[in-house]
Amino acid sequence: MSTNASAPVLDATVRVPNHVVYRSFVQETVVLNLETGRYHGLNPTAGTMLSALEAAGSIRGALRSLTEEFPDAGDRLESDLVRFCEHARQRGLIELTETP
């Protein structure tokens, strides 16, 4: 893992709020934000990221888990996970709490 500008974000805790439900299928994960009524389709990699985030409770913990699952991804995995978290937070699919 590299140390870069995303380091503070990596220390954030993450949770999937109660108003978000999702179900994983072979080709995609379907996510529903019950507050907005909007469905979101995630590709298998993004669905795996969402599951890892929920299981780990932190971005750094999810990154460790995902690194074991995708050992060839290298530093790209970190930037992809941070970008996924930013997009998911904007859509109300996850809540992040950054630690000081």
Backbone bond lengths (Angstrom), bond angles and torsions (degrees), N, CA, C in turn:
res aa  C-N    CA-C-N  psi(-1)  N-CA   C-N-CA  omega(-1)  CA-C   N-CA-C  phi
1 M - - - 1.446 - - 1.518 109.55 -
2 S 1.267 115.53 139.64 1.448 119.28 -179.79 1.515 110.07 -92.18
3 T 1.305 115.44 158.57 1.457 119.64 171.99 1.510 106.32 -105.46
4 N 1.326 115.64 115.04 1.457 120.89 -177.18 1.514 108.97 -145.42
5 A 1.312 117.15 -163.84 1.459 121.71 -177.13 1.520 112.50 -63.37
6 S 1.326 118.84 -19.60 1.460 120.50 -179.49 1.522 112.64 -82.32
7 A 1.343 118.06 -4.47 1.460 121.10 -176.12 1.526 113.52 -53.50
8 P 1.353 121.50 -47.13 1.463 119.23 178.50 1.526 112.60 -61.10
9 V 1.320 117.34 -36.59 1.460 120.92 179.07 1.524 109.99 -66.04
10 L 1.312 117.96 -34.90 1.460 121.36 179.80 1.525 111.84 -61.80
11 D 1.320 117.25 -26.57 1.460 121.01 -179.70 1.531 112.50 -83.81
12 A 1.312 118.09 -1.43 1.462 121.60 -178.91 1.526 111.00 -70.34
13 T 1.325 114.55 145.77 1.455 119.41 170.34 1.518 106.91 -87.26
14 V 1.307 115.30 154.73 1.461 119.94 -175.98 1.519 109.31 -139.20
15 R 1.325 114.37 146.09 1.463 118.92 173.40 1.519 108.90 -148.51
16 V 1.318 114.25 151.12 1.458 121.27 173.31 1.527 105.41 -89.88
17 P 1.337 118.31 118.14 1.467 120.11 -176.67 1.530 112.31 -67.18
18 N 1.322 115.23 160.16 1.467 121.01 -178.59 1.523 113.12 -60.10
19 H 1.331 117.71 -25.61 1.467 120.16 -178.76 1.531 113.32 -84.10
20 V 1.334 116.24 8.48 1.465 120.70 178.31 1.528 108.16 -119.19
21 V 1.320 114.86 127.26 1.459 121.04 176.02 1.523 108.04 -125.03
22 Y 1.327 115.30 148.38 1.467 118.07 178.60 1.512 110.49 -148.12
23 R 1.304 112.96 157.78 1.460 120.98 179.77 1.520 107.81 -141.88
24 S 1.320 115.71 131.23 1.461 120.97 -179.12 1.516 110.70 -95.46
25 F 1.316 114.92 136.14 1.453 124.00 174.45 1.525 107.48 -122.61
26 V 1.314 117.50 176.35 1.460 120.89 -177.18 1.529 111.58 -60.07
27 Q 1.312 117.98 -47.22 1.457 121.64 -173.85 1.528 114.76 -93.99
28 E 1.331 117.79 -17.02 1.457 119.05 -179.70 1.523 110.99 -163.41
29 T 1.312 114.65 165.36 1.456 122.27 171.16 1.516 106.10 -111.98
30 V 1.318 116.06 128.56 1.457 121.52 179.35 1.523 107.40 -99.83
31 V 1.324 116.23 126.28 1.457 122.58 -177.80 1.521 108.02 -119.71
32 L 1.323 116.52 133.57 1.461 121.87 178.81 1.517 109.17 -121.14
33 N 1.318 116.08 124.39 1.456 122.17 172.59 1.524 105.95 -93.01
34 L 1.324 117.01 106.52 1.461 121.50 -175.60 1.522 112.71 -67.07
35 E 1.328 118.14 -23.35 1.459 120.81 178.05 1.522 111.94 -72.18
36 T 1.323 116.59 -38.53 1.463 120.09 -178.06 1.527 112.33 -98.50
37 G 1.336 116.66 -18.39 1.456 120.76 -176.15 1.517 113.24 75.38
38 R 1.314 117.72 13.04 1.462 121.66 -177.47 1.525 111.28 -96.54
39 Y 1.324 114.26 135.84 1.458 122.63 173.68 1.522 108.77 -93.34
40 H 1.314 115.68 148.03 1.454 121.64 176.17 1.519 107.31 -133.58
41 G 1.310 116.76 133.60 1.458 121.79 176.33 1.517 109.21 -102.77
42 L 1.319 116.24 124.95 1.460 121.15 179.16 1.523 109.41 -110.20
43 N 1.324 115.88 139.15 1.461 118.84 175.09 1.528 108.65 -68.54
44 P 1.333 118.58 168.87 1.465 119.98 -176.46 1.532 114.61 -55.91
45 T 1.324 117.46 -37.30 1.465 119.79 -179.86 1.527 110.72 -67.08
46 A 1.323 117.51 -45.68 1.470 120.82 178.83 1.525 110.81 -64.83
47 G 1.316 117.69 -37.13 1.453 120.92 176.62 1.517 111.63 -63.36
48 T 1.329 116.51 -38.97 1.460 121.28 176.71 1.528 109.91 -65.78
49 M 1.324 117.27 -38.89 1.466 120.96 177.35 1.527 110.64 -62.30
50 L 1.327 117.14 -44.83 1.464 120.58 -179.88 1.527 110.57 -61.43
51 S 1.304 117.14 -45.03 1.470 121.04 178.49 1.527 111.63 -62.37
52 A 1.332 116.90 -41.87 1.467 121.11 179.48 1.520 111.17 -65.43
53 L 1.328 116.85 -39.58 1.461 120.71 178.13 1.518 111.10 -63.42
54 E 1.317 116.08 -44.13 1.462 119.30 -179.76 1.529 111.12 -65.45
55 A 1.316 116.93 -42.00 1.468 120.77 -178.90 1.524 112.01 -67.66
56 A 1.340 117.11 -40.13 1.463 120.91 -175.14 1.531 112.69 -81.80
57 G 1.315 116.93 -33.63 1.458 120.05 -177.74 1.518 114.27 78.75
58 S 1.329 116.60 0.36 1.463 120.98 176.38 1.519 108.66 -149.89
59 I 1.311 114.74 156.59 1.462 118.51 179.71 1.525 109.82 -69.64
60 R 1.325 116.72 -42.08 1.466 119.65 -179.28 1.536 110.34 -62.99
61 G 1.326 117.41 -41.10 1.463 120.73 178.25 1.515 111.93 -64.05
62 A 1.334 116.01 -40.73 1.462 119.96 177.23 1.525 110.64 -64.85
63 L 1.321 116.32 -38.82 1.461 120.36 179.27 1.528 110.77 -62.06
64 R 1.335 117.04 -41.64 1.477 119.89 177.58 1.528 110.31 -60.53
65 S 1.326 115.85 -45.79 1.463 120.80 -179.58 1.530 111.22 -63.20
66 L 1.315 116.15 -44.55 1.463 120.74 -178.29 1.530 111.41 -68.54
67 T 1.324 117.16 -32.30 1.466 120.90 177.92 1.522 110.39 -63.98
68 E 1.329 116.21 -36.25 1.468 119.75 176.11 1.526 111.03 -68.01
69 E 1.329 116.11 -37.17 1.466 120.18 -178.09 1.527 112.12 -76.86
70 F 1.338 116.66 -34.53 1.471 122.48 -178.73 1.531 109.52 -123.34
71 P 1.329 118.75 69.00 1.471 120.61 -174.00 1.527 114.47 -64.36
72 D 1.298 117.88 -21.28 1.465 120.15 -178.18 1.526 113.38 -88.32
73 A 1.326 117.90 -1.67 1.467 121.06 -175.20 1.526 112.82 -75.35
74 G 1.312 118.80 -26.67 1.463 122.13 177.32 1.518 112.91 61.94
75 D 1.339 115.10 -148.70 1.469 121.44 -177.63 1.525 112.64 -66.59
76 R 1.297 116.85 -19.86 1.465 119.76 179.59 1.533 110.80 -62.63
77 L 1.309 116.92 -32.83 1.458 121.09 179.71 1.524 110.74 -60.39
78 E 1.323 116.74 -42.71 1.464 120.73 179.10 1.525 111.33 -60.12
79 S 1.320 117.02 -49.03 1.469 119.39 -178.76 1.525 110.98 -67.33
80 D 1.326 118.31 -37.27 1.466 120.82 177.74 1.524 111.12 -64.91
81 L 1.335 117.10 -40.29 1.462 120.41 179.80 1.522 110.80 -67.06
82 V 1.316 117.78 -43.09 1.468 121.02 178.30 1.524 110.08 -62.40
83 R 1.311 117.08 -43.45 1.476 121.14 178.95 1.533 110.31 -63.94
84 F 1.334 117.03 -42.54 1.467 120.41 177.14 1.530 110.28 -59.21
85 C 1.327 116.73 -44.41 1.469 120.27 -179.75 1.526 111.52 -62.02
86 E 1.323 116.83 -41.27 1.467 120.32 178.86 1.526 110.76 -61.26
87 H 1.325 117.19 -45.86 1.464 121.07 179.99 1.526 111.32 -67.22
88 A 1.325 117.13 -42.64 1.466 120.58 -179.56 1.528 110.60 -65.20
89 R 1.325 116.83 -38.14 1.469 119.61 178.03 1.525 110.39 -65.53
90 Q 1.317 117.85 -42.88 1.470 121.16 178.85 1.522 111.59 -59.54
91 R 1.312 117.87 -31.05 1.463 122.22 -178.75 1.530 112.90 -91.80
92 G 1.335 115.86 1.77 1.459 120.67 178.95 1.513 114.08 74.33
93 L 1.340 117.08 21.83 1.458 120.92 -177.75 1.528 112.83 -89.28
94 I 1.326 116.28 -22.32 1.456 121.24 174.40 1.522 108.55 -139.24
95 E 1.321 115.08 159.86 1.466 121.49 173.72 1.514 107.43 -119.33
96 L 1.336 116.21 130.40 1.451 122.11 179.17 1.522 109.67 -112.33
97 T 1.308 115.50 139.97 1.460 121.24 173.79 1.512 106.39 -125.18
98 E 1.345 115.08 107.97 1.454 119.57 -179.52 1.514 109.77 -81.19
99 T 1.315 116.15 137.01 1.446 121.07 178.69 1.532 109.17 -90.47
100 P 1.325 116.46 143.60 1.478 118.86 -177.68 1.511 112.75 -69.41
